């Protein structure tokens, strides 16, 4: 199960993670819906791009620009959070959405916990695979911690000061 | 000052609710301490030696009398009747229970305050010039921009898990009073030749383990673009700042590694995509926020009150206070009053609940209901009529708030130190007290003149020891005793510099004598009108070093059974403490 578009849904994608003895060039990518590491995509691109549906995931130290040419080929792009305190994935998501114009599913994987979800959805994630030892129902609540925000990011497109009419001081209003 | 509208209030109220649930989950065991840690830190809650410490944001140091009374209430109800004002213009309470903290935040939200992002690896409370809006040398009032940056940085979704903490300071005077050279980003709001408002942007300054003076990344960013420009700096840092080593994770290390030119190139490449986008500031928004910072109802008054001079002639104490603690105001007939929290014998920056209530009353009666907290850990009444100075002085003296030592040797900046803080190697506050007592004689202090003395209990430099004319740092040696490094030559402001260590470290009781010897060299060598820092710069470290180490120290060390011990907690052992 994952959270997608603010609901808990079944998930039929598998995330491929390279084991220590596996190499990106030679690892076997099973049939079906697989999200492969960027390195595997790069090493086996000729074969993998023939598939109808393929996903790729980025490690937090990898650059989304590496997918620039291929961005439309993916049904899903995932960003891995090796630990929740590693915040690089937020900028990766922002760059994928805003700079590279990625419009498909953007999924947060790895050390994904309830209290990060609100920020994650704002930088462009629309799918979340919360850590399996936690209740996914609880994680879902994290998406609605706040009903208003100040600044623009991927969501919302405009900062608060461009979205609403805010009041100045009373002194000014009375003039 | 700025007042919340329904949006600000809603965001802060929802934060209280979110945090209350996080505490509930921690207490129920649903969250591990490791998982709770970044959540509580982003809300200013630390686990100290004796219990939980909460750091409350005072945005750019500006506070209303009502908010100050809430601090007094918190001090009485949840703490031990006092609080500690910090070098980042915030306040800390040291003796809290985890279970109480959601209620404290709810109390704060009721007076438009919070503890959001006062700790953690995120953008911290924006600090500014304590004389903003009233200084004679002000070019542009930084307050509207400080508030706009506060809102922009509050819960910024992309920058909550940075490699390390991130501090922004903004100043608008010709003289920098916000230590902008010692911040991750330092902003000087200014005007260009055409009279347009913009920002000189410094980046990569900072103290801590690797003290560095900030470098200019852009000479002039027009005001419309300041949020997007800062955003690009943060994005480059978030992606490329080091995360493998906590001590090399601040932006200053990245800027040093790339060089300022390459760093600027990367920032501006990122910024090219944001410039003129939706994050661009509008004049409507700047005007709206600026409408909260218009002048109060100043009276038309003569600039020199004759009664003041009469009283000055009568009272030497008042005269001293007027000279050192009262600063010129840009409006005729008004003055800026610095209330000293540095009475020798007291902990620098500490204020009791009674003092907080008292200064709130003073603010209501003498200064349009507002106060400022300074990064030197004093309080400011910014808009006092000169004709009220005598009565204000008399009243404030009764509360021990008029020690005429602003800018003098006993106006010591000090972090809480090893009695409170898990990071500190050595005690800070007792050392500050010992030094202040030794130099308490005012005539001696006035002879020494302008000097800054900053104490940090460890290299993390909360006491900003690198930018003190004299800096003291607690260090730990193998035997786990307390030792102190002494450095000289640091300074803040337009001529910022980082101090250098004079030599091997000293024991607790040797430090006051070391300072005495440094002062002796200065008094011997100074030319007329030369400040301590000027003499250090002119003659170098060697004469100071030679004199300090020339003779042995005769002071007796008292046995300190436990440097972490202060008065024991009056309540049960805290629920989670690293020590118990």
Interface residues (C-beta under 8 A of the other chain):
Chain A: X84 X85 X86 X87 X88 X90 X91 X92 X94 X98 X99 X113 X115 X116 X118 X119 X120 X122 X123 X145 X146 X147 X148 X149 X150 X151 X152 X153 X157 X158 X159 X160 X161 X162 X164 X166 X167 X168 X169 X171 X172
Chain B: X3 X5 X7 X10 X11 X14 X15 X18 X22 X35 X38 X39 X121 X151 X152 X154 X155 X156 X157 X158 X159 X160 X161 X162 X163 X227 X235 X238 X239 X243 X273 X278 X279 X281 X282 X284 X285 X287 X288 X289 X291 X292 X294
